[in-house]
Amino acid sequence: MPELISLAIDGQTVTVPAGSTVVAAIAVHTAGAAVTRRSVSGMLRGPLCGMGVCHECRVTIDGRAHQLACQTPCAPGMQVRTPLAEDAA
C-alpha cells in the first residue's frame, strides 16, 4: 500500500498517495474536476498540458504565488490556495 500524505487545499485537508502532484490533489479535493482558476471572462479553467507550458494550473503554495500545480509534487503539510478560493474570499 502506498504511503499517504496530507496537505490543505483551500483550507480543506486532502490525503493523497506520496508522489502525487498538487493538481492531482486538487482533483481529489474537487471530486475529479481539477479546476484551478477562472478565465478573464469568468469561465472555469483547469490544466491543459500537464507539462507546465499552459500555466492554467497556477496556484499559491505555502505563500508563493504562481506555482505550477501540474509540476509540483505534494509534500506533507503543504498549504495550497487556488484562485477560486481567493475569488470567494
C-alpha positions as CSV (number, residue, x, y, z in Angstrom):
1,M,0.0,0.0,0.0
2,P,1.5,3.4,-0.9
3,E,2.4,5.9,1.7
4,L,-0.3,8.6,2.1
5,I,0.4,12.3,2.9
6,S,-2.0,15.1,3.9
7,L,-2.0,18.7,2.7
8,A,-4.5,21.5,2.7
9,I,-6.3,22.7,-0.5
10,D,-8.2,25.9,0.1
11,G,-8.3,25.2,3.8
12,Q,-9.6,21.6,3.5
13,T,-7.4,18.6,4.3
14,V,-6.8,16.3,1.4
15,T,-4.9,12.9,1.6
16,V,-3.2,11.6,-1.4
17,P,-0.5,9.0,-2.2
18,A,3.1,10.2,-1.8
19,G,4.4,11.3,-5.2
20,S,1.1,12.8,-6.3
21,T,1.2,16.3,-8.0
22,V,-0.6,19.2,-6.5
23,V,-3.1,19.2,-9.4
24,A,-3.9,15.5,-8.6
25,A,-4.7,16.6,-5.0
26,I,-6.8,19.4,-6.3
27,A,-8.8,16.9,-8.4
28,V,-9.3,14.8,-5.2
29,H,-10.5,17.9,-3.4
30,T,-12.9,18.9,-6.2
31,A,-14.2,15.4,-6.8
32,G,-12.4,15.0,-10.1
33,A,-12.8,18.4,-11.7
34,A,-9.2,19.7,-11.2
35,V,-10.5,23.3,-11.7
36,T,-7.8,25.7,-10.6
37,R,-8.9,29.2,-11.9
38,R,-11.2,31.3,-13.9
39,S,-10.5,32.9,-17.3
40,V,-10.8,36.6,-17.8
41,S,-14.4,36.0,-19.0
42,G,-15.2,34.0,-15.8
43,M,-15.1,30.5,-17.3
44,L,-13.7,27.7,-15.1
45,R,-10.3,26.6,-16.2
46,G,-8.1,23.6,-15.4
47,P,-4.7,22.4,-16.5
48,L,-4.5,21.7,-20.3
49,C,-1.0,20.4,-21.0
50,G,0.3,18.7,-17.8
51,M,3.8,19.8,-18.8
52,G,4.0,23.3,-17.3
53,V,3.5,25.1,-20.6
54,C,-0.1,26.4,-20.4
55,H,0.2,27.8,-16.9
56,E,-3.6,27.2,-16.4
57,C,-2.8,25.3,-13.2
58,R,-1.1,28.2,-11.3
59,V,-1.8,28.2,-7.5
60,T,-0.3,29.6,-4.4
61,I,1.8,27.1,-2.5
62,D,2.9,27.8,1.1
63,G,2.5,31.6,0.3
64,R,4.4,31.5,-3.0
65,A,2.1,32.7,-5.8
66,H,2.1,31.4,-9.4
67,Q,3.3,27.9,-8.7
68,L,2.5,25.2,-11.3
69,A,0.3,22.6,-9.7
70,C,0.9,20.1,-12.5
71,Q,4.7,20.1,-11.9
72,T,4.8,20.4,-8.1
73,P,4.9,17.2,-6.0
74,C,2.7,17.2,-2.9
75,A,4.5,17.5,0.5
76,P,3.1,16.8,3.9
77,G,1.5,19.8,5.5
78,M,1.7,21.8,2.2
79,Q,-0.8,24.7,2.1
80,V,-2.3,25.3,-1.4
81,R,-4.7,28.1,-2.3
82,T,-6.4,28.2,-5.7
83,P,-7.5,31.4,-7.3
84,L,-11.1,30.1,-7.0
85,A,-10.8,30.2,-3.2
86,E,-9.2,33.6,-3.4
87,D,-12.2,34.8,-5.6
88,A,-14.6,33.6,-2.9
89,A,-12.8,35.4,-0.1
